Every structure is written in C-alpha cells, then in structure tokens.
Amino acid sequence: MATRNATRADASGHGAAGFTLLEVLVAVAIVGIALVGLLRLHLLSLDATLAAQDLTTAVLLAEGKMATFMAQSPREGEDQGQFDGPNLERFSWTTAVIDYDIDLAADAIGIRHVTVSVHWREGHRNRTYSLETYESK
C-alpha cells in the first residue's frame, strides 16, 4: 500500500503555495503589536514638538521683554503682567530688579541685577523660563 503525501501537487510537482490561517493570524498579531509601539512613538514626538514650540515662544517673549524693560531704565522692585497677542494668553511675565552697591577702596560701584521670567502652563505642569542680566548704574 502506497502512502500518499498530504500536500497537493500541481502540474510541476511542487506543493501548492499559500498561508495557513494560523500563519496569517500570527503575522497580523506581530504587525498589530509593532503598530501600537510606532503610534506611541509618534504621540511622544508630537508632545515633544509642542513642548519645544512653547519653549521657543517663551525664549522669544523673554528676550523681547528684557529688551524693552532695559530700555526703560528699570527701578528696583518686582512687576508682573500678561502678554498681549493671539495665542499668548497662556504666557505671563514677571520682572525683578535688585540694586547692589559695592564699596571699593575709593569708589562705590552700583550694580543692578535684572531678571525677566516667562511663565506658562504645559498640560498639568507650570513651566518657567528666566533671563538674567547685570548692568552698572
């Protein structure tokens, strides 16, 4: 009695090509798992892009505020306010000026420490970017 091969042979004598249902299910599961990881990476990339955009905005706002503030010859003390403009309602600023008098042997030198900080909310966190400078009085 001759044994019969379980696979069908075509005219050329090779086995029939195709995938079993189990092979297709395993392939779909692997692709699904990979896609979940790739989508998570994409979301992290979008979050990082938005955070970088907010930080860039804060840096530019702080530099602009520092330039206008220093042009006004600031006096000692603190101040705060909001930025005007579209899409800037999340950003606020604070300024602080501290005057120092340094006594040297024959002269006294006056130094002013100026800090400009920009504050904004990023998700559930409060963020701050600060610029500091010193100038002589």
C-alpha positions as CSV (number, residue, x, y, z in Angstrom):
1,M,0.0,0.0,0.0
2,A,1.5,3.3,-1.1
3,T,1.4,6.3,1.3
4,R,0.0,9.5,0.0
5,N,1.6,12.9,0.5
6,A,-0.7,15.3,2.4
7,T,0.1,18.2,0.2
8,R,-1.4,18.6,-3.2
9,A,1.0,18.7,-6.1
10,D,0.5,20.9,-9.1
11,A,1.5,20.0,-12.6
12,S,5.1,20.9,-12.0
13,G,5.3,18.6,-9.0
14,H,5.8,21.4,-6.3
15,G,3.5,21.8,-3.3
16,A,0.6,24.4,-3.5
17,A,1.6,27.9,-2.4
18,G,-0.4,29.6,0.3
19,F,-0.6,30.5,4.0
20,T,-2.5,28.7,6.7
21,L,-4.9,30.6,8.9
22,L,-2.6,30.3,11.8
23,E,0.3,31.9,9.9
24,V,-1.9,34.8,8.9
25,L,-3.1,35.4,12.5
26,V,0.4,35.4,13.8
27,A,1.5,37.8,11.1
28,V,-1.4,40.2,11.9
29,A,-0.7,40.0,15.6
30,I,3.0,40.9,15.1
31,V,2.1,43.8,12.8
32,G,-0.5,45.0,15.4
33,I,2.0,45.0,18.2
34,A,4.5,46.9,16.1
35,L,1.9,49.5,15.1
36,V,1.0,50.1,18.8
37,G,4.7,50.9,19.5
38,L,5.0,53.1,16.5
39,L,1.9,55.1,17.3
40,R,3.2,55.6,20.9
41,L,6.4,57.0,19.4
42,H,4.5,59.2,17.1
43,L,2.5,60.7,20.0
44,L,5.7,61.2,22.0
45,S,7.2,63.0,19.1
46,L,4.1,65.3,18.8
47,D,4.3,66.1,22.5
48,A,8.0,66.9,22.3
49,T,7.3,69.2,19.3
50,L,4.6,71.1,21.1
51,A,6.9,71.5,24.2
52,A,9.7,72.8,22.0
53,Q,7.3,75.2,20.3
54,D,6.2,76.6,23.7
55,L,9.8,76.9,24.9
56,T,10.8,78.7,21.8
57,T,7.9,81.1,22.2
58,A,8.9,81.7,25.9
59,V,12.5,82.4,24.9
60,L,11.5,85.0,22.3
61,L,9.0,86.6,24.7
62,A,11.6,86.8,27.5
63,E,14.2,88.3,25.1
64,G,11.7,90.9,23.9
65,K,10.5,91.8,27.4
66,M,14.1,92.1,28.6
67,A,15.0,94.4,25.7
68,T,12.0,96.7,26.3
69,F,12.4,96.6,30.0
70,M,16.1,97.5,29.9
71,A,15.4,100.4,27.6
72,Q,13.1,101.9,30.3
73,S,15.9,102.1,32.9
74,P,14.1,99.9,35.4
75,R,13.9,100.7,39.1
76,E,14.3,98.3,42.0
77,G,11.3,96.1,42.7
78,E,9.1,93.5,41.1
79,D,6.3,93.6,38.5
80,Q,4.1,91.2,36.6
81,G,1.7,91.1,33.7
82,Q,0.3,89.2,30.7
83,F,1.5,89.2,27.1
84,D,-0.9,90.7,24.5
85,G,-1.4,88.9,21.2
86,P,-3.0,85.9,19.6
87,N,-2.1,82.6,21.2
88,L,-0.2,84.3,24.0
89,E,-2.9,84.2,26.7
90,R,-1.2,81.2,28.3
91,F,2.0,83.2,28.8
92,S,2.7,85.7,31.7
93,W,5.8,87.6,32.8
94,T,7.4,88.7,36.0
95,T,10.4,91.1,36.4
96,A,12.6,91.6,39.4
97,V,15.3,94.3,39.8
98,I,17.8,94.3,42.7
99,D,20.3,97.1,43.2
100,Y,23.7,96.4,44.8
101,D,26.3,99.0,45.9
102,I,29.8,97.6,46.0
103,D,32.2,99.7,48.0
104,L,35.8,99.5,46.7
105,A,38.8,101.3,48.3
106,A,38.0,104.8,47.0
107,D,34.9,104.3,44.8
108,A,31.4,102.8,45.1
109,I,30.1,100.9,42.2
110,G,26.4,100.4,41.7
111,I,25.2,97.2,40.0
112,R,21.7,96.3,39.0
113,H,20.6,92.6,38.8
114,V,17.6,92.3,36.4
115,T,15.5,89.1,36.0
116,V,12.7,88.5,33.5
117,S,10.7,85.3,33.8
118,V,8.1,84.0,31.4
119,H,5.5,81.5,32.9
120,W,3.1,79.2,31.1
121,R,1.1,76.1,31.6
122,E,2.0,72.9,29.8
123,G,-0.5,70.2,30.4
124,H,-0.7,69.8,34.1
125,R,2.7,71.5,34.8
126,N,3.7,75.1,35.3
127,R,6.8,76.0,33.3
128,T,9.1,79.0,33.7
129,Y,11.9,80.4,31.5
130,S,14.1,83.1,33.1
131,L,16.7,85.5,31.7
132,E,19.1,87.4,34.0
133,T,21.5,90.2,33.4
134,Y,23.6,92.7,35.3
135,E,24.3,96.3,34.5
136,S,26.1,99.1,36.1
137,K,24.1,102.0,37.4
